[in-house]
Amino acid sequence: MKRLVYMMMALVVLFAANSCKDKKTAQVITPTDSLDLEEVADDSTIYGVCGEGTSMHNLELISDEGDTLSVFIDDEQPDIVLGGLLAGDRIALIGYKAQDGEMMAQKIINLTSLLGKWTSLDKNFDLLEGGEVKNNVKAETNPWTSWKILNGKLLLNKDTFAIDKLGSDSLMLENTQGIYVFKRQE
């Protein structure tokens, strides 16, 4: 009888040790969850509408808060403006205040230009207003379903991309996995 009790106790100890071992190796935060922590941080992007007073060197931005901002665009850095500037278009601005107090543009993303149908060899999707992505490839294993701009980067689900180019017919995104080129589909 004592032998049976000892064997049962040994099995319980062995089972408990294995379950503790599994718990120690389990990750608390997965690599994809790290983005959730980034999203908690404040978004430095200023959103608004491109105003009528916009010129080659100055963006007039009517912010979502109702403020009218005058933002200097340095013509020596042509890659600052992505998607062009057209009065009435939705704009995402990353900027800073210079020492003289003037607002300077680091990156301007025309959100209106970003919307639409985009295709590549393996992707076919629509970026829609309100942050929705409509996937047009039915066999897609991990389709993008949402998008937003966060600190000047494009988030498609939990994938983070730098926007390298945004034109009337082309979009170039980059992340640690590589560079992705899309063309606009009519």
Residue pairs with C-beta under 8 A, 6 or more apart in sequence:
29 37
32 158
35 155
35 158
35 160
38 150
39 150
41 151
43 149
43 150
43 151
44 94
44 151
44 152
45 92
45 93
45 94
45 149
45 150
45 151
45 152
46 61
46 63
46 69
46 92
46 93
46 94
46 95
47 63
47 64
47 90
47 91
47 92
47 93
47 111
48 61
48 62
48 63
48 64
48 69
48 90
48 91
48 93
49 61
49 62
49 88
49 89
49 90
49 91
50 59
50 60
50 61
50 85
50 86
50 87
50 88
50 89
50 90
50 91
50 110
51 59
51 60
51 61
51 62
51 68
51 87
52 60
52 87
53 60
53 70
54 60
54 85
54 87
56 73
56 75
57 72
57 73
57 74
57 75
58 70
58 71
58 72
58 73
59 69
59 70
59 71
59 73
59 85
59 91
59 93
59 105
59 108
60 68
60 69
60 70
60 71
61 68
61 69
61 71
61 91
61 93
62 68
62 69
63 69
69 93
69 103
70 103
71 93
71 95
71 103
71 104
71 105
71 108
72 98
72 102
72 103
72 104
72 105
73 80
73 81
73 105
73 108
74 80
74 104
74 105
79 164
80 105
80 106
80 107
80 108
81 105
81 108
81 110
82 107
82 108
82 109
82 110
82 113
82 163
82 165
82 166
83 89
83 109
83 110
83 111
83 112
83 113
83 114
83 166
83 167
84 110
84 113
84 168
85 91
85 108
85 110
86 110
86 112
89 110
89 111
89 112
89 113
90 110
90 111
90 112
91 108
91 109
91 110
91 111
92 108
92 109
92 111
92 149
92 152
93 105
93 107
93 108
93 109
94 105
94 106
94 107
94 108
94 151
94 152
95 103
95 104
95 105
95 106
96 103
96 104
96 106
97 103
97 104
98 104
106 152
107 152
109 149
109 152
109 163
109 166
110 166
111 149
113 166
113 167
113 168
114 127
114 154
114 163
114 166
114 171
115 127
115 128
115 129
116 126
116 127
116 184
116 185
117 124
117 125
117 126
117 136
117 184
117 185
117 186
118 124
118 125
118 126
118 127
118 171
118 182
118 183
118 184
118 185
119 125
119 182
119 183
119 184
119 185
120 180
120 181
120 182
120 183
122 137
123 137
123 140
123 180
123 182
124 135
124 136
124 137
124 185
125 133
125 134
125 135
125 136
125 137
125 143
125 144
126 133
126 134
126 136
127 133
127 147
128 134
131 146
131 147
131 148
132 145
132 146
132 147
133 143
133 144
133 145
133 146
133 147
133 156
133 157
135 143
135 144
135 145
137 143
142 157
144 156
144 157
144 159
145 157
146 155
146 156
146 157
147 154
147 155
147 156
148 154
148 155
149 155
150 160
152 162
153 160
153 161
153 162
153 163
154 160
154 161
154 162
154 163
154 173
155 161
159 175
160 175
161 173
161 174
161 175
161 180
162 173
162 174
162 175
163 171
163 172
163 173
164 172
164 173
164 174
164 179
165 171
165 172
166 172
168 184
169 183
169 184
170 181
170 182
170 183
170 184
171 181
171 182
171 183
171 184
172 179
172 180
172 181
172 182
173 179
173 180
173 182
174 180
